[in-house]
């Protein structure tokens, strides 16, 4: 495994990372690893959809069949919104 050092991290960012880690039940180091993993995955895929999919999968999200059923059920019989 590779290791990196982050210098000159503001105290505010550090506190936010600590709070986020605590909310997710992780150490701060594990939280940073997860953030970097998600960011790297989204960057290599190059799309918002890939980023969203990575987050949904991370939380035990829907497989493709479930997602299709959900999308179909939600849109069936609905007219598109009218913006005026």
GINOR-V81689 format. One record per residue. N is the residue number from 1. SS is DSSP state (hx for helix, st for strand, lp for the rest). Layout:
n=N ss=SS
n=N ss=SS
This chain:
n=1 ss=lp
n=2 ss=lp
n=3 ss=lp
n=4 ss=lp
n=5 ss=lp
n=6 ss=lp
n=7 ss=lp
n=8 ss=lp
n=9 ss=lp
n=10 ss=lp
n=11 ss=hx
n=12 ss=hx
n=13 ss=hx
n=14 ss=hx
n=15 ss=hx
n=16 ss=hx
n=17 ss=hx
n=18 ss=hx
n=19 ss=hx
n=20 ss=hx
n=21 ss=hx
n=22 ss=hx
n=23 ss=hx
n=24 ss=lp
n=25 ss=lp
n=26 ss=lp
n=27 ss=lp
n=28 ss=hx
n=29 ss=hx
n=30 ss=hx
n=31 ss=hx
n=32 ss=hx
n=33 ss=hx
n=34 ss=hx
n=35 ss=hx
n=36 ss=hx
n=37 ss=hx
n=38 ss=hx
n=39 ss=hx
n=40 ss=hx
n=41 ss=hx
n=42 ss=hx
n=43 ss=hx
n=44 ss=hx
n=45 ss=hx
n=46 ss=lp
n=47 ss=lp
n=48 ss=hx
n=49 ss=hx
n=50 ss=hx
n=51 ss=hx
n=52 ss=hx
n=53 ss=hx
n=54 ss=hx
n=55 ss=hx
n=56 ss=hx
n=57 ss=hx
n=58 ss=hx
n=59 ss=lp
n=60 ss=lp
n=61 ss=lp
n=62 ss=lp
n=63 ss=lp
n=64 ss=hx
n=65 ss=hx
n=66 ss=hx
n=67 ss=hx
n=68 ss=hx
n=69 ss=hx
n=70 ss=hx
n=71 ss=hx
n=72 ss=hx
n=73 ss=hx
n=74 ss=hx
n=75 ss=hx
n=76 ss=lp
n=77 ss=lp
n=78 ss=lp
n=79 ss=lp
n=80 ss=lp
n=81 ss=lp
n=82 ss=lp
n=83 ss=lp
n=84 ss=lp
